[in-house]
């Protein structure tokens, strides 16, 4: 989808589940393997605690800290 939009470099911010949970570990490891294989750039990854509030707080922080530097969440 990115290539169809003319995006050649993916700069990714990741919102994870609760750190240390089996779901978080498996998803994070799997996503990192694909990102490495595809040459994607993971800028940052933080714990959103599998909640809307947690994810929203992380996203607000990302928007302030990484404004103009990311194109995928």
N, CA, C and O atoms as a Tripos MOL2 file, in Angstrom:
@<TRIPOS>MOLECULE
protein
  292   291    73     0     0
PROTEIN
NO_CHARGES

@<TRIPOS>ATOM
      1 N           0.8140   -1.1870    0.0000 N.3       1 UNK1
      2 CA          0.0000    0.0000    0.0000 C.3       1 UNK1
      3 C           0.8580    1.2510    0.0000 C.2       1 UNK1
      4 O           0.5240    2.2250   -0.6750 O.2       1 UNK1
      5 N           1.9560    1.2450    0.7420 N.am      2 UNK2
      6 CA          2.8410    2.4150    0.8010 C.3       2 UNK2
      7 C           3.4100    2.7240   -0.5780 C.2       2 UNK2
      8 O           3.4280    3.8800   -1.0000 O.2       2 UNK2
      9 N           3.8730    1.6970   -1.2810 N.am      3 UNK3
     10 CA          4.4450    1.9130   -2.6150 C.3       3 UNK3
     11 C           3.4150    2.5170   -3.5640 C.2       3 UNK3
     12 O           3.7550    3.3690   -4.3850 O.2       3 UNK3
     13 N           2.1720    2.0880   -3.4590 N.am      4 UNK4
     14 CA          1.1070    2.6340   -4.3030 C.3       4 UNK4
     15 C           0.8740    4.1120   -4.0220 C.2       4 UNK4
     16 O           0.4010    4.8470   -4.8890 O.2       4 UNK4
     17 N           1.2030    4.5430   -2.8190 N.am      5 UNK5
     18 CA          1.0660    5.9500   -2.4280 C.3       5 UNK5
     19 C           2.3500    6.7400   -2.6790 C.2       5 UNK5
     20 O           2.4040    7.9350   -2.3870 O.2       5 UNK5
     21 N           3.3800    6.0900   -3.2160 N.am      6 UNK6
     22 CA          4.6410    6.7520   -3.4890 C.3       6 UNK6
     23 C           5.5340    6.9030   -2.2710 C.2       6 UNK6
     24 O           6.4800    7.6900   -2.2860 O.2       6 UNK6
     25 N           5.2390    6.1540   -1.2180 N.am      7 UNK7
     26 CA          6.0530    6.2140    0.0070 C.3       7 UNK7
     27 C           7.1510    5.1620   -0.1210 C.2       7 UNK7
     28 O           6.8740    3.9640   -0.1860 O.2       7 UNK7
     29 N           8.3840    5.6180   -0.1560 N.am      8 UNK8
     30 CA          9.4980    4.6870   -0.3340 C.3       8 UNK8
     31 C          10.2240    4.3610    0.9630 C.2       8 UNK8
     32 O          10.9240    3.3520    1.0430 O.2       8 UNK8
     33 N          10.0660    5.1990    1.9720 N.am      9 UNK9
     34 CA         10.7270    4.9630    3.2550 C.3       9 UNK9
     35 C           9.6890    4.9640    4.3680 C.2       9 UNK9
     36 O           8.9830    5.9530    4.5660 O.2       9 UNK9
     37 N           9.5980    3.8560    5.0910 N.am     10 UNK10
     38 CA          8.6550    3.7610    6.1990 C.3      10 UNK10
     39 C           9.3690    4.0910    7.5050 C.2      10 UNK10
     40 O          10.3500    3.4430    7.8710 O.2      10 UNK10
     41 N           8.8660    5.1000    8.1970 N.am     11 UNK11
     42 CA          9.3680    5.5090    9.5050 C.3      11 UNK11
     43 C           8.2430    5.2650   10.4960 C.2      11 UNK11
     44 O           7.2390    5.9770   10.5070 O.2      11 UNK11
     45 N           8.4240    4.2590   11.3160 N.am     12 UNK12
     46 CA          7.3360    3.6720   12.0870 C.3      12 UNK12
     47 C           7.4520    3.9610   13.5790 C.2      12 UNK12
     48 O           8.5270    3.8660   14.1710 O.2      12 UNK12
     49 N           6.3150    4.3170   14.1670 N.am     13 UNK13
     50 CA          6.1660    4.4030   15.6180 C.3      13 UNK13
     51 C           5.2410    3.2680   16.0270 C.2      13 UNK13
     52 O           4.1760    3.0920   15.4350 O.2      13 UNK13
     53 N           5.6350    2.5020   17.0270 N.am     14 UNK14
     54 CA          4.8730    1.3290   17.4460 C.3      14 UNK14
     55 C           4.2480    1.5770   18.8130 C.2      14 UNK14
     56 O           4.9070    2.0660   19.7310 O.2      14 UNK14
     57 N           2.9710    1.2350   18.9360 N.am     15 UNK15
     58 CA          2.2920    1.2270   20.2360 C.3      15 UNK15
     59 C           2.0620   -0.2370   20.5830 C.2      15 UNK15
     60 O           1.2850   -0.9280   19.9240 O.2      15 UNK15
     61 N           2.7400   -0.6980   21.6180 N.am     16 UNK16
     62 CA          2.6750   -2.1050   22.0180 C.3      16 UNK16
     63 C           1.6180   -2.3210   23.0880 C.2      16 UNK16
     64 O           1.0340   -1.3800   23.6260 O.2      16 UNK16
     65 N           1.3960   -3.6070   23.3770 N.am     17 UNK17
     66 CA          0.5520   -3.9750   24.4970 C.3      17 UNK17
     67 C           1.3660   -3.9280   25.7790 C.2      17 UNK17
     68 O           2.4660   -3.3760   25.7970 O.2      17 UNK17
     69 N           0.8450   -4.4890   26.8280 N.am     18 UNK18
     70 CA          1.5170   -4.4690   28.1380 C.3      18 UNK18
     71 C           2.8640   -5.1770   28.0720 C.2      18 UNK18
     72 O           2.9410   -6.3460   27.6940 O.2      18 UNK18
     73 N           3.9120   -4.4720   28.4360 N.am     19 UNK19
     74 CA          5.2670   -5.0100   28.3750 C.3      19 UNK19
     75 C           5.3630   -6.2980   29.1780 C.2      19 UNK19
     76 O           4.9330   -6.3700   30.3290 O.2      19 UNK19
     77 N           5.9320   -7.3040   28.5480 N.am     20 UNK20
     78 CA          6.1430   -8.5860   29.2050 C.3      20 UNK20
     79 C           5.0310   -9.6000   29.0070 C.2      20 UNK20
     80 O           5.2160  -10.7790   29.3080 O.2      20 UNK20
     81 N           3.8740   -9.1660   28.5040 N.am     21 UNK21
     82 CA          2.7960  -10.1350   28.2540 C.3      21 UNK21
     83 C           3.1620  -10.9890   27.0420 C.2      21 UNK21
     84 O           3.8990  -10.5420   26.1630 O.2      21 UNK21
     85 N           2.6530  -12.2070   26.9970 N.am     22 UNK22
     86 CA          2.9950  -13.1040   25.8880 C.3      22 UNK22
     87 C           2.5360  -12.5190   24.5470 C.2      22 UNK22
     88 O           3.2330  -12.6670   23.5430 O.2      22 UNK22
     89 N           1.3820  -11.8610   24.5180 N.am     23 UNK23
     90 CA          0.9010  -11.2510   23.2770 C.3      23 UNK23
     91 C           1.8370  -10.1300   22.8270 C.2      23 UNK23
     92 O           2.1540  -10.0250   21.6420 O.2      23 UNK23
     93 N           2.2710   -9.3100   23.7490 N.am     24 UNK24
     94 CA          3.1800   -8.2090   23.4100 C.3      24 UNK24
     95 C           4.5010   -8.7520   22.8910 C.2      24 UNK24
     96 O           5.0180   -8.2620   21.8870 O.2      24 UNK24
     97 N           5.0440   -9.7380   23.5490 N.am     25 UNK25
     98 CA          6.3290  -10.3060   23.1470 C.3      25 UNK25
     99 C           6.2330  -10.9140   21.7480 C.2      25 UNK25
    100 O           7.0740  -10.6430   20.8900 O.2      25 UNK25
    101 N           5.2160  -11.7280   21.5230 N.am     26 UNK26
    102 CA          5.0540  -12.3780   20.2210 C.3      26 UNK26
    103 C           4.8220  -11.3930   19.0970 C.2      26 UNK26
    104 O           5.4260  -11.5160   18.0320 O.2      26 UNK26
    105 N           3.9620  -10.4230   19.3130 N.am     27 UNK27
    106 CA          3.6670   -9.4320   18.2700 C.3      27 UNK27
    107 C           4.8730   -8.5540   17.9930 C.2      27 UNK27
    108 O           5.1800   -8.2660   16.8360 O.2      27 UNK27
    109 N           5.5610   -8.1250   19.0450 N.am     28 UNK28
    110 CA          6.7320   -7.2650   18.8810 C.3      28 UNK28
    111 C           7.8330   -7.9960   18.1350 C.2      28 UNK28
    112 O           8.4190   -7.4490   17.2010 O.2      28 UNK28
    113 N           8.1170   -9.2170   18.5340 N.am     29 UNK29
    114 CA          9.1600   -9.9940   17.8600 C.3      29 UNK29
    115 C           8.8050  -10.2390   16.3940 C.2      29 UNK29
    116 O           9.6540  -10.1020   15.5140 O.2      29 UNK29
    117 N           7.5580  -10.5990   16.1380 N.am     30 UNK30
    118 CA          7.1170  -10.8530   14.7660 C.3      30 UNK30
    119 C           7.1770   -9.6100   13.9040 C.2      30 UNK30
    120 O           7.6380   -9.6650   12.7640 O.2      30 UNK30
    121 N           6.7180   -8.4930   14.4350 N.am     31 UNK31
    122 CA          6.7440   -7.2470   13.6710 C.3      31 UNK31
    123 C           8.1790   -6.8090   13.4030 C.2      31 UNK31
    124 O           8.4890   -6.3560   12.3010 O.2      31 UNK31
    125 N           9.0550   -6.9370   14.3890 N.am     32 UNK32
    126 CA         10.4530   -6.5490   14.2060 C.3      32 UNK32
    127 C          11.1180   -7.3920   13.1260 C.2      32 UNK32
    128 O          11.8990   -6.8600   12.3380 O.2      32 UNK32
    129 N          10.8360   -8.6720   13.0680 N.am     33 UNK33
    130 CA         11.4130   -9.5340   12.0330 C.3      33 UNK33
    131 C          10.9970   -9.0620   10.6440 C.2      33 UNK33
    132 O          11.8260   -8.9850    9.7370 O.2      33 UNK33
    133 N           9.7190   -8.7470   10.4780 N.am     34 UNK34
    134 CA          9.2330   -8.2640    9.1810 C.3      34 UNK34
    135 C           9.8450   -6.9010    8.8630 C.2      34 UNK34
    136 O          10.2930   -6.6690    7.7390 O.2      34 UNK34
    137 N           9.8670   -5.9990    9.8450 N.am     35 UNK35
    138 CA         10.4410   -4.6630    9.6330 C.3      35 UNK35
    139 C          11.9020   -4.7670    9.2070 C.2      35 UNK35
    140 O          12.3240   -4.0810    8.2760 O.2      35 UNK35
    141 N          12.6680   -5.6090    9.8680 N.am     36 UNK36
    142 CA         14.0750   -5.7910    9.5110 C.3      36 UNK36
    143 C          14.2120   -6.3540    8.0950 C.2      36 UNK36
    144 O          15.0380   -5.8860    7.3130 O.2      36 UNK36
    145 N          13.4040   -7.3530    7.7750 N.am     37 UNK37
    146 CA         13.4700   -7.9800    6.4510 C.3      37 UNK37
    147 C          13.0860   -7.0090    5.3340 C.2      37 UNK37
    148 O          13.6220   -7.0840    4.2290 O.2      37 UNK37
    149 N          12.1620   -6.1030    5.6270 N.am     38 UNK38
    150 CA         11.6770   -5.1570    4.6150 C.3      38 UNK38
    151 C          12.4600   -3.8420    4.5960 C.2      38 UNK38
    152 O          12.2610   -3.0150    3.7070 O.2      38 UNK38
    153 N          13.3420   -3.6500    5.5670 N.am     39 UNK39
    154 CA         14.1180   -2.4250    5.6390 C.3      39 UNK39
    155 C          13.3450   -1.2350    6.1880 C.2      39 UNK39
    156 O          13.6750   -0.0860    5.8930 O.2      39 UNK39
    157 N          12.3180   -1.5080    6.9870 N.am     40 UNK40
    158 CA         11.5260   -0.4430    7.5990 C.3      40 UNK40
    159 C          12.2780    0.1150    8.8040 C.2      40 UNK40
    160 O          13.0220   -0.6120    9.4640 O.2      40 UNK40
    161 N          12.0900    1.3860    9.0890 N.am     41 UNK41
    162 CA         12.7540    2.0510   10.1980 C.3      41 UNK41
    163 C          11.7800    2.2100   11.3640 C.2      41 UNK41
    164 O          10.8300    2.9880   11.2800 O.2      41 UNK41
    165 N          12.0130    1.4760   12.4480 N.am     42 UNK42
    166 CA         11.2100    1.6350   13.6570 C.3      42 UNK42
    167 C          11.8620    2.7320   14.4820 C.2      42 UNK42
    168 O          12.9530    2.5480   15.0220 O.2      42 UNK42
    169 N          11.1870    3.8750   14.5780 N.am     43 UNK43
    170 CA         11.7210    5.0400   15.2790 C.3      43 UNK43
    171 C          11.6170    4.8690   16.7930 C.2      43 UNK43
    172 O          12.5550    5.1740   17.5300 O.2      43 UNK43
    173 N          10.4650    4.3790   17.2450 N.am     44 UNK44
    174 CA         10.2320    4.2430   18.6870 C.3      44 UNK44
    175 C           9.1460    3.2100   18.9060 C.2      44 UNK44
    176 O           8.3310    2.9480   18.0210 O.2      44 UNK44
    177 N           9.1430    2.6310   20.0840 N.am     45 UNK45
    178 CA          8.1430    1.6480   20.4670 C.3      45 UNK45
    179 C           7.8560    1.8270   21.9530 C.2      45 UNK45
    180 O           8.7730    1.8200   22.7730 O.2      45 UNK45
    181 N           6.5660    1.9900   22.3000 N.am     46 UNK46
    182 CA          6.2040    2.2010   23.7050 C.3      46 UNK46
    183 C           4.9790    1.3740   24.0750 C.2      46 UNK46
    184 O           4.2030    0.9540   23.2170 O.2      46 UNK46
    185 N           4.8330    1.1570   25.3640 N.am     47 UNK47
    186 CA          3.7610    0.3500   25.9390 C.3      47 UNK47
    187 C           2.4630    1.1550   26.0520 C.2      47 UNK47
    188 O           2.4000    2.1430   26.7840 O.2      47 UNK47
    189 N           1.4300    0.7240   25.3230 N.am     48 UNK48
    190 CA          0.1150    1.3580   25.4000 C.3      48 UNK48
    191 C          -0.8380    0.6180   26.3230 C.2      48 UNK48
    192 O          -1.9960    1.0110   26.4680 O.2      48 UNK48
    193 N          -0.3570   -0.4550   26.9520 N.am     49 UNK49
    194 CA         -1.0870   -1.2200   27.9670 C.3      49 UNK49
    195 C          -2.3820   -1.8560   27.4630 C.2      49 UNK49
    196 O          -3.2720   -2.1490   28.2610 O.2      49 UNK49
    197 N          -2.4990   -2.0720   26.1590 N.am     50 UNK50
    198 CA         -3.6960   -2.6920   25.5780 C.3      50 UNK50
    199 C          -4.9750   -1.9290   25.9130 C.2      50 UNK50
    200 O          -6.0550   -2.5180   25.9720 O.2      50 UNK50
    201 N          -4.8530   -0.5990   26.1340 N.am     51 UNK51
    202 CA         -6.0440    0.1870   26.4360 C.3      51 UNK51
    203 C          -6.1280    1.3860   25.4930 C.2      51 UNK51
    204 O          -5.1190    1.8440   24.9570 O.2      51 UNK51
    205 N          -7.3490    1.8840   25.3000 N.am     52 UNK52
    206 CA         -7.5370    3.0670   24.4740 C.3      52 UNK52
    207 C          -6.8250    4.2620   25.1010 C.2      52 UNK52
    208 O          -6.1330    5.0100   24.4100 O.2      52 UNK52
    209 N          -6.9930    4.4400   26.4010 N.am     53 UNK53
    210 CA         -6.3620    5.5620   27.0950 C.3      53 UNK53
    211 C          -4.8360    5.4880   26.9950 C.2      53 UNK53
    212 O          -4.1750    6.4920   26.7320 O.2      53 UNK53
    213 N          -4.2890    4.2990   27.2070 N.am     54 UNK54
    214 CA         -2.8400    4.1200   27.1140 C.3      54 UNK54
    215 C          -2.3280    4.4190   25.7160 C.2      54 UNK54
    216 O          -1.3170    5.1000   25.5500 O.2      54 UNK54
    217 N          -3.0250    3.9120   24.7170 N.am     55 UNK55
    218 CA         -2.6360    4.1600   23.3340 C.3      55 UNK55
    219 C          -2.7480    5.6310   22.9670 C.2      55 UNK55
    220 O          -1.8950    6.1640   22.2570 O.2      55 UNK55
    221 N          -3.7780    6.2770   23.4370 N.am     56 UNK56
    222 CA         -3.9810    7.6950   23.1400 C.3      56 UNK56
    223 C          -2.8670    8.5430   23.7540 C.2      56 UNK56
    224 O          -2.3580    9.4630   23.1130 O.2      56 UNK56
    225 N          -2.4910    8.2360   24.9870 N.am     57 UNK57
    226 CA         -1.4150    8.9850   25.6370 C.3      57 UNK57
    227 C          -0.1040    8.8320   24.8780 C.2      57 UNK57
    228 O           0.6280    9.8030   24.6830 O.2      57 UNK57
    229 N           0.1880    7.6090   24.4520 N.am     58 UNK58
    230 CA          1.4110    7.3670   23.6860 C.3      58 UNK58
    231 C           1.3490    8.1190   22.3570 C.2      58 UNK58
    232 O           2.3320    8.7420   21.9560 O.2      58 UNK58
    233 N           0.2120    8.0700   21.6730 N.am     59 UNK59
    234 CA          0.0830    8.7430   20.3840 C.3      59 UNK59
    235 C           0.2420   10.2500   20.5310 C.2      59 UNK59
    236 O           0.8920   10.8830   19.6990 O.2      59 UNK59
    237 N          -0.3350   10.8290   21.5670 N.am     60 UNK60
    238 CA         -0.1780   12.2700   21.8020 C.3      60 UNK60
    239 C           1.2880   12.6200   22.0280 C.2      60 UNK60
    240 O           1.7750   13.6300   21.5190 O.2      60 UNK60
    241 N           1.9820   11.7940   22.7820 N.am     61 UNK61
    242 CA          3.4090   12.0070   23.0230 C.3      61 UNK61
    243 C           4.2020   11.8800   21.7250 C.2      61 UNK61
    244 O           5.0800   12.6970   21.4480 O.2      61 UNK61
    245 N           3.8920   10.8530   20.9290 N.am     62 UNK62
    246 CA          4.5530   10.6630   19.6350 C.3      62 UNK62
    247 C           4.3570   11.8850   18.7310 C.2      62 UNK62
    248 O           5.3080   12.3530   18.1040 O.2      62 UNK62
    249 N           3.1410   12.3940   18.6670 N.am     63 UNK63
    250 CA          2.8530   13.5320   17.7880 C.3      63 UNK63
    251 C           3.6840   14.7530   18.1670 C.2      63 UNK63
    252 O           4.1130   15.5110   17.2960 O.2      63 UNK63
    253 N           3.9100   14.9430   19.4570 N.am     64 UNK64
    254 CA          4.7350   16.0670   19.9150 C.3      64 UNK64
    255 C           6.2200   15.8000   19.6670 C.2      64 UNK64
    256 O           6.9420   16.6760   19.1910 O.2      64 UNK64
    257 N           6.6610   14.6080   19.9850 N.am     65 UNK65
    258 CA          8.0820   14.2870   19.9210 C.3      65 UNK65
    259 C           8.5960   14.0260   18.5020 C.2      65 UNK65
    260 O           9.7540   14.3090   18.1960 O.2      65 UNK65
    261 N           7.7420   13.4910   17.6510 N.am     66 UNK66
    262 CA          8.1780   13.0550   16.3340 C.3      66 UNK66
    263 C           7.4350   13.7430   15.1890 C.2      66 UNK66
    264 O           7.3080   13.1790   14.1020 O.2      66 UNK66
    265 N           6.9530   14.9340   15.4270 N.am     67 UNK67
    266 CA          6.1920   15.6640   14.4130 C.3      67 UNK67
    267 C           6.9890   15.7540   13.1110 C.2      67 UNK67
    268 O           8.1250   16.2290   13.0950 O.2      67 UNK67
    269 N           6.3740   15.2910   12.0250 N.am     68 UNK68
    270 CA          7.0010   15.3320   10.7140 C.3      68 UNK68
    271 C           8.0640   14.2770   10.4570 C.2      68 UNK68
    272 O           8.6750   14.2710    9.3880 O.2      68 UNK68
    273 N           8.2980   13.3880   11.4090 N.am     69 UNK69
    274 CA          9.3690   12.3890   11.2740 C.3      69 UNK69
    275 C           8.8560   10.9770   11.0550 C.2      69 UNK69
    276 O           9.6460   10.0680   10.8010 O.2      69 UNK69
    277 N           7.5340   10.7730   11.1490 N.am     70 UNK70
    278 CA          6.9880    9.4150   10.9910 C.3      70 UNK70
    279 C           5.8740    9.4320    9.9550 C.2      70 UNK70
    280 O           5.2530   10.4600    9.6880 O.2      70 UNK70
    281 N           5.6430    8.2410    9.3740 N.am     71 UNK71
    282 CA          4.5530    8.1220    8.4120 C.3      71 UNK71
    283 C           3.7320    6.8530    8.6160 C.2      71 UNK71
    284 O           2.8250    6.5690    7.8340 O.2      71 UNK71
    285 N           4.0440    6.0930    9.6550 N.am     72 UNK72
    286 CA          3.2820    4.8830    9.9830 C.3      72 UNK72
    287 C           3.2320    4.7270   11.4930 C.2      72 UNK72
    288 O           4.2310    4.9500   12.1780 O.2      72 UNK72
    289 N           2.0710    4.3440   12.0160 N.am     73 UNK73
    290 CA          1.9260    4.0180   13.4430 C.3      73 UNK73
    291 C           1.3530    2.6200   13.5160 C.2      73 UNK73
    292 O           1.1310    2.0990   14.6100 O.2      73 UNK73
@<TRIPOS>BOND
     1     1     2 1
     2     2     3 1
     3     3     4 2
     4     3     5 am
     5     5     6 1
     6     6     7 1
     7     7     8 2
     8     7     9 am
     9     9    10 1
    10    10    11 1
    11    11    12 2
    12    11    13 am
    13    13    14 1
    14    14    15 1
    15    15    16 2
    16    15    17 am
    17    17    18 1
    18    18    19 1
    19    19    20 2
    20    19    21 am
    21    21    22 1
    22    22    23 1
    23    23    24 2
    24    23    25 am
    25    25    26 1
    26    26    27 1
    27    27    28 2
    28    27    29 am
    29    29    30 1
    30    30    31 1
    31    31    32 2
    32    31    33 am
    33    33    34 1
    34    34    35 1
    35    35    36 2
    36    35    37 am
    37    37    38 1
    38    38    39 1
    39    39    40 2
    40    39    41 am
    41    41    42 1
    42    42    43 1
    43    43    44 2
    44    43    45 am
    45    45    46 1
    46    46    47 1
    47    47    48 2
    48    47    49 am
    49    49    50 1
    50    50    51 1
    51    51    52 2
    52    51    53 am
    53    53    54 1
    54    54    55 1
    55    55    56 2
    56    55    57 am
    57    57    58 1
    58    58    59 1
    59    59    60 2
    60    59    61 am
    61    61    62 1
    62    62    63 1
    63    63    64 2
    64    63    65 am
    65    65    66 1
    66    66    67 1
    67    67    68 2
    68    67    69 am
    69    69    70 1
    70    70    71 1
    71    71    72 2
    72    71    73 am
    73    73    74 1
    74    74    75 1
    75    75    76 2
    76    75    77 am
    77    77    78 1
    78    78    79 1
    79    79    80 2
    80    79    81 am
    81    81    82 1
    82    82    83 1
    83    83    84 2
    84    83    85 am
    85    85    86 1
    86    86    87 1
    87    87    88 2
    88    87    89 am
    89    89    90 1
    90    90    91 1
    91    91    92 2
    92    91    93 am
    93    93    94 1
    94    94    95 1
    95    95    96 2
    96    95    97 am
    97    97    98 1
    98    98    99 1
    99    99   100 2
   100    99   101 am
   101   101   102 1
   102   102   103 1
   103   103   104 2
   104   103   105 am
   105   105   106 1
   106   106   107 1
   107   107   108 2
   108   107   109 am
   109   109   110 1
   110   110   111 1
   111   111   112 2
   112   111   113 am
   113   113   114 1
   114   114   115 1
   115   115   116 2
   116   115   117 am
   117   117   118 1
   118   118   119 1
   119   119   120 2
   120   119   121 am
   121   121   122 1
   122   122   123 1
   123   123   124 2
   124   123   125 am
   125   125   126 1
   126   126   127 1
   127   127   128 2
   128   127   129 am
   129   129   130 1
   130   130   131 1
   131   131   132 2
   132   131   133 am
   133   133   134 1
   134   134   135 1
   135   135   136 2
   136   135   137 am
   137   137   138 1
   138   138   139 1
   139   139   140 2
   140   139   141 am
   141   141   142 1
   142   142   143 1
   143   143   144 2
   144   143   145 am
   145   145   146 1
   146   146   147 1
   147   147   148 2
   148   147   149 am
   149   149   150 1
   150   150   151 1
   151   151   152 2
   152   151   153 am
   153   153   154 1
   154   154   155 1
   155   155   156 2
   156   155   157 am
   157   157   158 1
   158   158   159 1
   159   159   160 2
   160   159   161 am
   161   161   162 1
   162   162   163 1
   163   163   164 2
   164   163   165 am
   165   165   166 1
   166   166   167 1
   167   167   168 2
   168   167   169 am
   169   169   170 1
   170   170   171 1
   171   171   172 2
   172   171   173 am
   173   173   174 1
   174   174   175 1
   175   175   176 2
   176   175   177 am
   177   177   178 1
   178   178   179 1
   179   179   180 2
   180   179   181 am
   181   181   182 1
   182   182   183 1
   183   183   184 2
   184   183   185 am
   185   185   186 1
   186   186   187 1
   187   187   188 2
   188   187   189 am
   189   189   190 1
   190   190   191 1
   191   191   192 2
   192   191   193 am
   193   193   194 1
   194   194   195 1
   195   195   196 2
   196   195   197 am
   197   197   198 1
   198   198   199 1
   199   199   200 2
   200   199   201 am
   201   201   202 1
   202   202   203 1
   203   203   204 2
   204   203   205 am
   205   205   206 1
   206   206   207 1
   207   207   208 2
   208   207   209 am
   209   209   210 1
   210   210   211 1
   211   211   212 2
   212   211   213 am
   213   213   214 1
   214   214   215 1
   215   215   216 2
   216   215   217 am
   217   217   218 1
   218   218   219 1
   219   219   220 2
   220   219   221 am
   221   221   222 1
   222   222   223 1
   223   223   224 2
   224   223   225 am
   225   225   226 1
   226   226   227 1
   227   227   228 2
   228   227   229 am
   229   229   230 1
   230   230   231 1
   231   231   232 2
   232   231   233 am
   233   233   234 1
   234   234   235 1
   235   235   236 2
   236   235   237 am
   237   237   238 1
   238   238   239 1
   239   239   240 2
   240   239   241 am
   241   241   242 1
   242   242   243 1
   243   243   244 2
   244   243   245 am
   245   245   246 1
   246   246   247 1
   247   247   248 2
   248   247   249 am
   249   249   250 1
   250   250   251 1
   251   251   252 2
   252   251   253 am
   253   253   254 1
   254   254   255 1
   255   255   256 2
   256   255   257 am
   257   257   258 1
   258   258   259 1
   259   259   260 2
   260   259   261 am
   261   261   262 1
   262   262   263 1
   263   263   264 2
   264   263   265 am
   265   265   266 1
   266   266   267 1
   267   267   268 2
   268   267   269 am
   269   269   270 1
   270   270   271 1
   271   271   272 2
   272   271   273 am
   273   273   274 1
   274   274   275 1
   275   275   276 2
   276   275   277 am
   277   277   278 1
   278   278   279 1
   279   279   280 2
   280   279   281 am
   281   281   282 1
   282   282   283 1
   283   283   284 2
   284   283   285 am
   285   285   286 1
   286   286   287 1
   287   287   288 2
   288   287   289 am
   289   289   290 1
   290   290   291 1
   291   291   292 2
@<TRIPOS>SUBSTRUCTURE
     1 UNK1         2 RESIDUE 1 A UNK
     2 UNK2         6 RESIDUE 1 A UNK
     3 UNK3        10 RESIDUE 1 A UNK
     4 UNK4        14 RESIDUE 1 A UNK
     5 UNK5        18 RESIDUE 1 A UNK
     6 UNK6        22 RESIDUE 1 A UNK
     7 UNK7        26 RESIDUE 1 A UNK
     8 UNK8        30 RESIDUE 1 A UNK
     9 UNK9        34 RESIDUE 1 A UNK
    10 UNK10       38 RESIDUE 1 A UNK
    11 UNK11       42 RESIDUE 1 A UNK
    12 UNK12       46 RESIDUE 1 A UNK
    13 UNK13       50 RESIDUE 1 A UNK
    14 UNK14       54 RESIDUE 1 A UNK
    15 UNK15       58 RESIDUE 1 A UNK
    16 UNK16       62 RESIDUE 1 A UNK
    17 UNK17       66 RESIDUE 1 A UNK
    18 UNK18       70 RESIDUE 1 A UNK
    19 UNK19       74 RESIDUE 1 A UNK
    20 UNK20       78 RESIDUE 1 A UNK
    21 UNK21       82 RESIDUE 1 A UNK
    22 UNK22       86 RESIDUE 1 A UNK
    23 UNK23       90 RESIDUE 1 A UNK
    24 UNK24       94 RESIDUE 1 A UNK
    25 UNK25       98 RESIDUE 1 A UNK
    26 UNK26      102 RESIDUE 1 A UNK
    27 UNK27      106 RESIDUE 1 A UNK
    28 UNK28      110 RESIDUE 1 A UNK
    29 UNK29      114 RESIDUE 1 A UNK
    30 UNK30      118 RESIDUE 1 A UNK
    31 UNK31      122 RESIDUE 1 A UNK
    32 UNK32      126 RESIDUE 1 A UNK
    33 UNK33      130 RESIDUE 1 A UNK
    34 UNK34      134 RESIDUE 1 A UNK
    35 UNK35      138 RESIDUE 1 A UNK
    36 UNK36      142 RESIDUE 1 A UNK
    37 UNK37      146 RESIDUE 1 A UNK
    38 UNK38      150 RESIDUE 1 A UNK
    39 UNK39      154 RESIDUE 1 A UNK
    40 UNK40      158 RESIDUE 1 A UNK
    41 UNK41      162 RESIDUE 1 A UNK
    42 UNK42      166 RESIDUE 1 A UNK
    43 UNK43      170 RESIDUE 1 A UNK
    44 UNK44      174 RESIDUE 1 A UNK
    45 UNK45      178 RESIDUE 1 A UNK
    46 UNK46      182 RESIDUE 1 A UNK
    47 UNK47      186 RESIDUE 1 A UNK
    48 UNK48      190 RESIDUE 1 A UNK
    49 UNK49      194 RESIDUE 1 A UNK
    50 UNK50      198 RESIDUE 1 A UNK
    51 UNK51      202 RESIDUE 1 A UNK
    52 UNK52      206 RESIDUE 1 A UNK
    53 UNK53      210 RESIDUE 1 A UNK
    54 UNK54      214 RESIDUE 1 A UNK
    55 UNK55      218 RESIDUE 1 A UNK
    56 UNK56      222 RESIDUE 1 A UNK
    57 UNK57      226 RESIDUE 1 A UNK
    58 UNK58      230 RESIDUE 1 A UNK
    59 UNK59      234 RESIDUE 1 A UNK
    60 UNK60      238 RESIDUE 1 A UNK
    61 UNK61      242 RESIDUE 1 A UNK
    62 UNK62      246 RESIDUE 1 A UNK
    63 UNK63      250 RESIDUE 1 A UNK
    64 UNK64      254 RESIDUE 1 A UNK
    65 UNK65      258 RESIDUE 1 A UNK
    66 UNK66      262 RESIDUE 1 A UNK
    67 UNK67      266 RESIDUE 1 A UNK
    68 UNK68      270 RESIDUE 1 A UNK
    69 UNK69      274 RESIDUE 1 A UNK
    70 UNK70      278 RESIDUE 1 A UNK
    71 UNK71      282 RESIDUE 1 A UNK
    72 UNK72      286 RESIDUE 1 A UNK
    73 UNK73      290 RESIDUE 1 A UNK
